[in-house]
C-alpha cells in the first residue's frame, strides 16, 4: 500500500489497512504518519518512507527475508490487533462508553 507524501495522509489510515489486518495478511506499506505507526505498533508488516523508491525496495527485500513463520506471526498480529482495537464491536463499545460519560 502506498500513499504519496502529503501532510493530510500523515493523519490518515486507509481503510485497506484495517481490511488487510482483518483478513490476516502481512502488510507492506509505504506511508508516513499514523498508518505507518499502526502497522509498526501492531507488528503486522513492514513500513517504508513514502515517495522513496529505495526505501520501498529495501522494505520489499526485508519482507522477502522474513521467514514463513515470521509472515504467519505478522498476519496473526494484525488479526489480533484488529479484533482488539479496530473491529466494529470495539468501535460500538467505545461509542457507548463515550455516550454514557456525556449523559452524566
C-alpha positions as CSV (number, residue, x, y, z in Angstrom):
1,X,0.0,0.0,0.0
2,X,1.4,3.4,-0.9
3,X,0.3,7.0,-0.3
4,X,2.1,10.0,-1.7
5,X,3.9,12.3,0.7
6,X,1.3,14.7,1.9
7,X,0.6,16.2,5.3
8,X,-3.0,15.1,5.1
9,X,-2.0,11.5,4.5
10,X,0.2,11.5,7.7
11,X,-3.0,11.7,9.8
12,X,-5.0,9.2,7.6
13,X,-5.3,5.5,7.9
14,X,-6.5,4.0,4.7
15,X,-9.4,1.5,5.1
16,X,-7.4,-1.1,3.3
17,X,-5.1,-1.2,6.3
18,X,-7.9,-2.5,8.5
19,X,-9.1,-4.8,5.8
20,X,-5.7,-6.4,5.4
21,X,-5.4,-6.8,9.1
22,X,-8.9,-8.3,9.4
23,X,-8.0,-10.7,6.6
24,X,-4.8,-11.8,8.4
25,X,-2.4,-10.6,5.7
26,X,1.1,-9.2,6.3
27,X,1.2,-5.6,5.2
28,X,3.9,-3.8,3.1
29,X,3.2,-0.1,3.5
30,X,5.0,2.9,2.0
31,X,3.4,5.8,4.0
32,X,4.3,8.2,6.7
33,X,2.4,9.0,9.9
34,X,-0.5,7.3,11.7
35,X,-0.9,4.4,9.2
36,X,2.8,3.5,9.5
37,X,2.7,3.8,13.3
38,X,-0.3,1.5,13.3
39,X,1.4,-1.2,11.3
40,X,4.6,-0.9,13.4
41,X,2.7,-0.9,16.7
42,X,0.6,-4.0,15.6
43,X,3.7,-5.8,14.4
44,X,1.8,-6.8,11.3
45,X,4.1,-5.7,8.4
46,X,7.0,-3.8,7.1
47,X,6.9,0.0,6.6
48,X,8.9,2.3,4.4
49,X,9.0,6.1,3.8
50,X,6.5,7.4,1.3
51,X,7.8,8.6,-2.1
52,X,11.2,7.0,-1.5
53,X,11.8,4.2,-4.1
54,X,15.0,3.0,-2.5
55,X,13.3,2.7,0.9
56,X,10.4,0.8,-0.7
57,X,12.9,-1.6,-2.4
58,X,14.6,-2.1,0.9
59,X,11.3,-2.8,2.6
60,X,10.4,-5.3,-0.1
61,X,13.7,-7.1,0.4
62,X,13.2,-7.0,4.2
63,X,9.7,-8.6,3.8
64,X,11.2,-11.2,1.5
65,X,13.8,-12.1,4.1
66,X,11.1,-12.8,6.7
67,X,10.6,-16.5,7.3
68,X,7.3,-18.2,6.7
69,X,6.8,-18.3,10.4
70,X,7.5,-14.6,10.5
71,X,4.9,-13.9,7.9
72,X,2.4,-16.0,9.9
73,X,3.2,-14.0,13.0
74,X,2.7,-10.7,11.2
75,X,-0.7,-12.0,9.9
76,X,-1.7,-13.2,13.4
77,X,-0.6,-9.9,15.0
78,X,-2.6,-7.9,12.5
79,X,-5.7,-10.0,13.0
80,X,-5.4,-9.9,16.8
81,X,-4.9,-6.1,16.8
82,X,-7.9,-5.7,14.5
83,X,-10.1,-7.7,16.8
84,X,-8.9,-5.9,20.0
85,X,-8.7,-2.3,18.7
86,X,-10.4,-1.8,15.3
87,X,-13.4,-4.1,14.9
88,X,-17.0,-3.0,14.7
89,X,-17.7,-4.5,18.1
90,X,-14.9,-2.5,19.7
91,X,-16.0,0.7,18.0
92,X,-19.6,0.3,19.1
93,X,-18.5,-0.3,22.7
94,X,-16.2,2.8,22.7
95,X,-19.0,5.0,21.3
96,X,-21.3,3.6,24.0
97,X,-18.8,4.4,26.7
98,X,-18.5,8.0,25.4
99,X,-22.2,8.5,25.3
100,X,-22.6,7.2,28.8
101,X,-19.9,9.7,30.0
102,X,-21.6,12.5,28.1
103,X,-25.0,11.7,29.7
104,X,-23.7,12.1,33.2
